Amino acid sequence: MTLFRLLELLGVGVFAMSGALAAGRKHLDLMGVLVLAVVTAIGGGTLRDLLLGRHPVFWIADPACLVVIVFAAALTVLYTQWRAPPGRSLLVADALGLALFVITGAQIAEQQQLPGIIVVVMGTMTGCAGGMLRDVLVREIPMIIREGEIYATAAVMGALLYVGLQAVNVPREAAAIVGMTVIAMVRLAAIVWGLNLPLYRLPPER
């Protein structure tokens, strides 16, 4: 198994877990758990593939992704029946999925020899869109646009670093590891220490 395929399957599994946890927080039934797990895990990659004209999309070309989603969702349900997850478990799972999916999304865009800025956009979209769809389905403000939330910012930072390191001849796998590490660390730091971006507010009308 290549590193790329391993990272993709890990990202699918972790995002599926975050979808299952979100379903549990909203007291959904098992079908709701599965729907949120699937949407969270494949939403970003599906949008990326459609925009890039990749057919079939990744989870149709590789049905193992669906098996991983079902397994990860079932494991999450079983584990949480035995032991309550930590309060920030959803955020941590989402942060890890974000790190994995941003870089794998960027690597897929690279395969089509697209400009660096498009690689960054596609990587960020792959990492963020699934979680955004999950939040919309459970009627929450998507994490990507919550007030001051350092989420997409972490994704962009990691994707830029990944592209930039390769531009100065750092090996691709090393650049991928550094990019993922930065995304995860920035996002987790924001969660643990409550870091936020400054807000933009219009001055009151006179």
LOTORRO-333465 format. One record per residue (C-alpha): residue number from 1; residue in three letters; x, y, z. Coordinates in steps of 0.25 Angstrom, whole numbers, padded with zeros to 4 digits. Example, Ala and Ser with C-alpha at 12.3 -4.5 7.8 and 13.67 -1.06 7.14 Angstrom:
2
<rec midren="1" roza="ALA" x="0049" y="-0018" z="0031"/>
<rec midren="2" roza="SER" x="0055" y="-0004" z="0029"/>
REM end
This chain:
206
<rec midren="1" roza="MET" x="0000" y="0000" z="0000"/>
<rec midren="2" roza="THR" x="0006" y="0014" z="-0004"/>
<rec midren="3" roza="LEU" x="0007" y="0025" z="0006"/>
<rec midren="4" roza="PHE" x="-0003" y="0033" z="-0002"/>
<rec midren="5" roza="ARG" x="-0014" y="0022" z="-0002"/>
<rec midren="6" roza="LEU" x="-0011" y="0020" z="0013"/>
<rec midren="7" roza="LEU" x="-0013" y="0035" z="0016"/>
<rec midren="8" roza="GLU" x="-0026" y="0035" z="0008"/>
<rec midren="9" roza="LEU" x="-0032" y="0023" z="0015"/>
<rec midren="10" roza="LEU" x="-0028" y="0029" z="0028"/>
<rec midren="11" roza="GLY" x="-0034" y="0042" z="0025"/>
<rec midren="12" roza="VAL" x="-0047" y="0035" z="0021"/>
<rec midren="13" roza="GLY" x="-0047" y="0028" z="0034"/>
<rec midren="14" roza="VAL" x="-0045" y="0039" z="0043"/>
<rec midren="15" roza="PHE" x="-0055" y="0048" z="0036"/>
<rec midren="16" roza="ALA" x="-0065" y="0037" z="0036"/>
<rec midren="17" roza="MET" x="-0063" y="0036" z="0051"/>
<rec midren="18" roza="SER" x="-0065" y="0051" z="0053"/>
<rec midren="19" roza="GLY" x="-0078" y="0050" z="0045"/>
<rec midren="20" roza="ALA" x="-0083" y="0039" z="0054"/>
<rec midren="21" roza="LEU" x="-0079" y="0047" z="0066"/>
<rec midren="22" roza="ALA" x="-0087" y="0059" z="0061"/>
<rec midren="23" roza="ALA" x="-0099" y="0049" z="0059"/>
<rec midren="24" roza="GLY" x="-0098" y="0044" z="0073"/>
<rec midren="25" roza="ARG" x="-0098" y="0059" z="0079"/>
<rec midren="26" roza="LYS" x="-0111" y="0061" z="0071"/>
<rec midren="27" roza="HIS" x="-0117" y="0048" z="0076"/>
<rec midren="28" roza="LEU" x="-0119" y="0043" z="0061"/>
<rec midren="29" roza="ASP" x="-0123" y="0028" z="0058"/>
<rec midren="30" roza="LEU" x="-0113" y="0018" z="0052"/>
<rec midren="31" roza="MET" x="-0117" y="0022" z="0038"/>
<rec midren="32" roza="GLY" x="-0114" y="0037" z="0042"/>
<rec midren="33" roza="VAL" x="-0100" y="0032" z="0047"/>
<rec midren="34" roza="LEU" x="-0097" y="0026" z="0034"/>
<rec midren="35" roza="VAL" x="-0102" y="0038" z="0025"/>
<rec midren="36" roza="LEU" x="-0093" y="0048" z="0033"/>
<rec midren="37" roza="ALA" x="-0081" y="0038" z="0033"/>
<rec midren="38" roza="VAL" x="-0082" y="0037" z="0018"/>
<rec midren="39" roza="VAL" x="-0085" y="0052" z="0015"/>
<rec midren="40" roza="THR" x="-0073" y="0056" z="0024"/>
<rec midren="41" roza="ALA" x="-0064" y="0046" z="0018"/>
<rec midren="42" roza="ILE" x="-0066" y="0047" z="0004"/>
<rec midren="43" roza="GLY" x="-0072" y="0061" z="0002"/>
<rec midren="44" roza="GLY" x="-0060" y="0069" z="0000"/>
<rec midren="45" roza="GLY" x="-0053" y="0059" z="-0009"/>
<rec midren="46" roza="THR" x="-0065" y="0057" z="-0018"/>
<rec midren="47" roza="LEU" x="-0066" y="0072" z="-0020"/>
<rec midren="48" roza="ARG" x="-0051" y="0073" z="-0023"/>
<rec midren="49" roza="ASP" x="-0053" y="0062" z="-0033"/>
<rec midren="50" roza="LEU" x="-0065" y="0068" z="-0040"/>
<rec midren="51" roza="LEU" x="-0058" y="0081" z="-0042"/>
<rec midren="52" roza="LEU" x="-0045" y="0074" z="-0047"/>
<rec midren="53" roza="GLY" x="-0053" y="0066" z="-0056"/>
<rec midren="54" roza="ARG" x="-0048" y="0053" z="-0050"/>
<rec midren="55" roza="HIS" x="-0057" y="0041" z="-0054"/>
<rec midren="56" roza="PRO" x="-0061" y="0033" z="-0047"/>
<rec midren="57" roza="VAL" x="-0060" y="0040" z="-0034"/>
<rec midren="58" roza="PHE" x="-0050" y="0034" z="-0024"/>
<rec midren="59" roza="TRP" x="-0060" y="0026" z="-0015"/>
<rec midren="60" roza="ILE" x="-0066" y="0020" z="-0028"/>
<rec midren="61" roza="ALA" x="-0053" y="0016" z="-0033"/>
<rec midren="62" roza="ASP" x="-0049" y="0011" z="-0020"/>
<rec midren="63" roza="PRO" x="-0061" y="0005" z="-0012"/>
<rec midren="64" roza="ALA" x="-0051" y="0001" z="-0001"/>
<rec midren="65" roza="CYS" x="-0054" y="0016" z="0004"/>
<rec midren="66" roza="LEU" x="-0068" y="0012" z="0007"/>
<rec midren="67" roza="VAL" x="-0064" y="0000" z="0014"/>
<rec midren="68" roza="VAL" x="-0055" y="0008" z="0023"/>
<rec midren="69" roza="ILE" x="-0066" y="0018" z="0025"/>
<rec midren="70" roza="VAL" x="-0076" y="0008" z="0030"/>
<rec midren="71" roza="PHE" x="-0065" y="0001" z="0039"/>
<rec midren="72" roza="ALA" x="-0061" y="0014" z="0045"/>
<rec midren="73" roza="ALA" x="-0075" y="0019" z="0048"/>
<rec midren="74" roza="ALA" x="-0079" y="0005" z="0054"/>
<rec midren="75" roza="LEU" x="-0066" y="0005" z="0062"/>
<rec midren="76" roza="THR" x="-0069" y="0019" z="0067"/>
<rec midren="77" roza="VAL" x="-0084" y="0015" z="0071"/>
<rec midren="78" roza="LEU" x="-0079" y="0003" z="0078"/>
<rec midren="79" roza="TYR" x="-0068" y="0010" z="0086"/>
<rec midren="80" roza="THR" x="-0076" y="0021" z="0090"/>
<rec midren="81" roza="GLN" x="-0087" y="0012" z="0096"/>
<rec midren="82" roza="TRP" x="-0076" y="0006" z="0105"/>
<rec midren="83" roza="ARG" x="-0068" y="0019" z="0108"/>
<rec midren="84" roza="ALA" x="-0073" y="0033" z="0107"/>
<rec midren="85" roza="PRO" x="-0064" y="0041" z="0097"/>
<rec midren="86" roza="PRO" x="-0056" y="0053" z="0102"/>
<rec midren="87" roza="GLY" x="-0063" y="0066" z="0101"/>
<rec midren="88" roza="ARG" x="-0054" y="0071" z="0090"/>
<rec midren="89" roza="SER" x="-0053" y="0058" z="0082"/>
<rec midren="90" roza="LEU" x="-0061" y="0063" z="0070"/>
<rec midren="91" roza="LEU" x="-0052" y="0075" z="0069"/>
<rec midren="92" roza="VAL" x="-0040" y="0066" z="0070"/>
<rec midren="93" roza="ALA" x="-0045" y="0056" z="0060"/>
<rec midren="94" roza="ASP" x="-0048" y="0067" z="0050"/>
<rec midren="95" roza="ALA" x="-0035" y="0073" z="0052"/>
<rec midren="96" roza="LEU" x="-0028" y="0060" z="0048"/>
<rec midren="97" roza="GLY" x="-0037" y="0058" z="0037"/>
<rec midren="98" roza="LEU" x="-0034" y="0072" z="0032"/>
<rec midren="99" roza="ALA" x="-0019" y="0070" z="0032"/>
<rec midren="100" roza="LEU" x="-0020" y="0057" z="0024"/>
<rec midren="101" roza="PHE" x="-0030" y="0061" z="0014"/>
<rec midren="102" roza="VAL" x="-0024" y="0075" z="0011"/>
<rec midren="103" roza="ILE" x="-0011" y="0069" z="0007"/>
<rec midren="104" roza="THR" x="-0017" y="0057" z="-0001"/>
<rec midren="105" roza="GLY" x="-0026" y="0067" z="-0008"/>
<rec midren="106" roza="ALA" x="-0014" y="0075" z="-0012"/>
<rec midren="107" roza="GLN" x="-0006" y="0063" z="-0017"/>
<rec midren="108" roza="ILE" x="-0018" y="0059" z="-0026"/>
<rec midren="109" roza="ALA" x="-0018" y="0073" z="-0032"/>
<rec midren="110" roza="GLU" x="-0003" y="0072" z="-0034"/>
<rec midren="111" roza="GLN" x="-0005" y="0060" z="-0042"/>
<rec midren="112" roza="GLN" x="-0012" y="0068" z="-0053"/>
<rec midren="113" roza="GLN" x="0000" y="0078" z="-0053"/>
<rec midren="114" roza="LEU" x="-0009" y="0090" z="-0048"/>
<rec midren="115" roza="PRO" x="-0003" y="0103" z="-0044"/>
<rec midren="116" roza="GLY" x="0001" y="0104" z="-0029"/>
<rec midren="117" roza="ILE" x="-0010" y="0113" z="-0025"/>
<rec midren="118" roza="ILE" x="-0021" y="0103" z="-0031"/>
<rec midren="119" roza="VAL" x="-0014" y="0092" z="-0023"/>
<rec midren="120" roza="VAL" x="-0015" y="0100" z="-0010"/>
<rec midren="121" roza="VAL" x="-0030" y="0103" z="-0013"/>
<rec midren="122" roza="MET" x="-0033" y="0088" z="-0017"/>
<rec midren="123" roza="GLY" x="-0026" y="0083" z="-0004"/>
<rec midren="124" roza="THR" x="-0033" y="0093" z="0005"/>
<rec midren="125" roza="MET" x="-0047" y="0089" z="-0002"/>
<rec midren="126" roza="THR" x="-0044" y="0075" z="0000"/>
<rec midren="127" roza="GLY" x="-0042" y="0077" z="0015"/>
<rec midren="128" roza="CYS" x="-0053" y="0086" z="0018"/>
<rec midren="129" roza="ALA" x="-0065" y="0083" z="0009"/>
<rec midren="130" roza="GLY" x="-0069" y="0070" z="0016"/>
<rec midren="131" roza="GLY" x="-0069" y="0076" z="0030"/>
<rec midren="132" roza="MET" x="-0077" y="0088" z="0024"/>
<rec midren="133" roza="LEU" x="-0088" y="0079" z="0019"/>
<rec midren="134" roza="ARG" x="-0088" y="0071" z="0032"/>
<rec midren="135" roza="ASP" x="-0090" y="0084" z="0040"/>
<rec midren="136" roza="VAL" x="-0101" y="0089" z="0030"/>
<rec midren="137" roza="LEU" x="-0109" y="0075" z="0031"/>
<rec midren="138" roza="VAL" x="-0109" y="0076" z="0047"/>
<rec midren="139" roza="ARG" x="-0113" y="0091" z="0046"/>
<rec midren="140" roza="GLU" x="-0100" y="0097" z="0052"/>
<rec midren="141" roza="ILE" x="-0092" y="0108" z="0046"/>
<rec midren="142" roza="PRO" x="-0081" y="0102" z="0038"/>
<rec midren="143" roza="MET" x="-0068" y="0102" z="0045"/>
<rec midren="144" roza="ILE" x="-0061" y="0108" z="0033"/>
<rec midren="145" roza="ILE" x="-0069" y="0121" z="0036"/>
<rec midren="146" roza="ARG" x="-0071" y="0122" z="0051"/>
<rec midren="147" roza="GLU" x="-0067" y="0134" z="0057"/>
<rec midren="148" roza="GLY" x="-0051" y="0135" z="0057"/>
<rec midren="149" roza="GLU" x="-0050" y="0120" z="0056"/>
<rec midren="150" roza="ILE" x="-0036" y="0116" z="0051"/>
<rec midren="151" roza="TYR" x="-0040" y="0104" z="0042"/>
<rec midren="152" roza="ALA" x="-0039" y="0108" z="0027"/>
<rec midren="153" roza="THR" x="-0027" y="0116" z="0031"/>
<rec midren="154" roza="ALA" x="-0020" y="0104" z="0036"/>
<rec midren="155" roza="ALA" x="-0023" y="0097" z="0024"/>
<rec midren="156" roza="VAL" x="-0018" y="0108" z="0015"/>
<rec midren="157" roza="MET" x="-0005" y="0109" z="0023"/>
<rec midren="158" roza="GLY" x="-0002" y="0094" z="0022"/>
<rec midren="159" roza="ALA" x="-0005" y="0094" z="0007"/>
<rec midren="160" roza="LEU" x="0004" y="0106" z="0004"/>
<rec midren="161" roza="LEU" x="0015" y="0100" z="0012"/>
<rec midren="162" roza="TYR" x="0014" y="0087" z="0004"/>
<rec midren="163" roza="VAL" x="0014" y="0094" z="-0009"/>
<rec midren="164" roza="GLY" x="0025" y="0103" z="-0004"/>
<rec midren="165" roza="LEU" x="0034" y="0092" z="0001"/>
<rec midren="166" roza="GLN" x="0034" y="0085" z="-0012"/>
<rec midren="167" roza="ALA" x="0037" y="0098" z="-0020"/>
<rec midren="168" roza="VAL" x="0050" y="0098" z="-0012"/>
<rec midren="169" roza="ASN" x="0053" y="0083" z="-0015"/>
<rec midren="170" roza="VAL" x="0048" y="0077" z="-0002"/>
<rec midren="171" roza="PRO" x="0044" y="0062" z="-0006"/>
<rec midren="172" roza="ARG" x="0029" y="0061" z="-0008"/>
<rec midren="173" roza="GLU" x="0027" y="0051" z="0004"/>
<rec midren="174" roza="ALA" x="0034" y="0060" z="0014"/>
<rec midren="175" roza="ALA" x="0027" y="0072" z="0009"/>
<rec midren="176" roza="ALA" x="0014" y="0064" z="0011"/>
<rec midren="177" roza="ILE" x="0017" y="0060" z="0025"/>
<rec midren="178" roza="VAL" x="0021" y="0075" z="0029"/>
<rec midren="179" roza="GLY" x="0009" y="0080" z="0023"/>
<rec midren="180" roza="MET" x="0000" y="0071" z="0030"/>
<rec midren="181" roza="THR" x="0007" y="0073" z="0043"/>
<rec midren="182" roza="VAL" x="0005" y="0088" z="0042"/>
<rec midren="183" roza="ILE" x="-0009" y="0087" z="0039"/>
<rec midren="184" roza="ALA" x="-0012" y="0078" z="0051"/>
<rec midren="185" roza="MET" x="-0003" y="0086" z="0061"/>
<rec midren="186" roza="VAL" x="-0010" y="0099" z="0057"/>
<rec midren="187" roza="ARG" x="-0024" y="0094" z="0058"/>
<rec midren="188" roza="LEU" x="-0021" y="0086" z="0071"/>
<rec midren="189" roza="ALA" x="-0015" y="0098" z="0077"/>
<rec midren="190" roza="ALA" x="-0027" y="0107" z="0073"/>
<rec midren="191" roza="ILE" x="-0036" y="0097" z="0080"/>
<rec midren="192" roza="VAL" x="-0027" y="0095" z="0093"/>
<rec midren="193" roza="TRP" x="-0024" y="0110" z="0095"/>
<rec midren="194" roza="GLY" x="-0036" y="0116" z="0089"/>
<rec midren="195" roza="LEU" x="-0029" y="0123" z="0078"/>
<rec midren="196" roza="ASN" x="-0037" y="0132" z="0068"/>
<rec midren="197" roza="LEU" x="-0035" y="0141" z="0057"/>
<rec midren="198" roza="PRO" x="-0038" y="0156" z="0058"/>
<rec midren="199" roza="LEU" x="-0053" y="0159" z="0054"/>
<rec midren="200" roza="TYR" x="-0056" y="0169" z="0043"/>
<rec midren="201" roza="ARG" x="-0067" y="0178" z="0047"/>
<rec midren="202" roza="LEU" x="-0073" y="0190" z="0040"/>
<rec midren="203" roza="PRO" x="-0073" y="0203" z="0048"/>
<rec midren="204" roza="PRO" x="-0087" y="0208" z="0053"/>
<rec midren="205" roza="GLU" x="-0094" y="0217" z="0042"/>
<rec midren="206" roza="ARG" x="-0094" y="0232" z="0045"/>
REM end
